[in-house]
């Protein structure tokens, strides 16, 4: 997680999550740091759910193709 403060009081939160061979990145900026963090976490959760569903579908397809 990176937290940056710019001169005009914009708070930036950035999260990078490495999953297997893919990196999920969520960055948000607002006037409050906690708000930036919450928004970035929400975005990262959405990306992670999408990735997990994609991997589950891929695994399911591999299993059904073998039968």
N, C-alpha and C positions, 0 to 999 in steps of 0.2 A: 504494500500500500504506500502510496506517495501522497503527501499533503503539502500543497503549495499555497502561499499567500502572495498575491500580487500587490502592487502599490496602491491600487484603487479599491482595496478591501474585497476583492473577489477570492473566494475560497475554492480551491480545486482539489478533488479527491480522485485518485486513480488506483485501480486494483488490477493486478495481472495474476491470472491463475493458470498454471501449466497443467494440462490434462493430456496425458499420453504424449502425442506428438503435436498437440495443438495448444495455443495460448489464447485464453479468453481475456479480453481487456475491456474494462468499463471505466469511463472518465466522466465526471460531472463537475460543474462549477455553479456556485450560487453565492449569495451574500453571507451565508452561515455555513461553517464547516460541517456541523452535524447533518444539515440538510444535504450537502454535497455527498457526504458519506452514505446516507440513507438512499439517495437516488442512485448512486453508483452500485451499491449492494443490490438494490432491486433489479437493476439492469444486468448485473452479473448472475443473479439467480435465474433470470429469464434465459440468459445465454446457456447456463449450465443445464437447465431443464430441457432446452431444445437439443443440446448436444447428447444428453443421456437418452432422450427419446430416439434420436437418430441412431445411436449405438445399439439400443435395444432392437430397433427395427432391422438393423444390419445383422445382428446376431440371430434374430428370429428367421430372417431370410436364409442365412447360412445353414441353420438347422433344418429348415423345411426343404432346402435344395438337396440335402444329403439323402433324404428319405425317398 
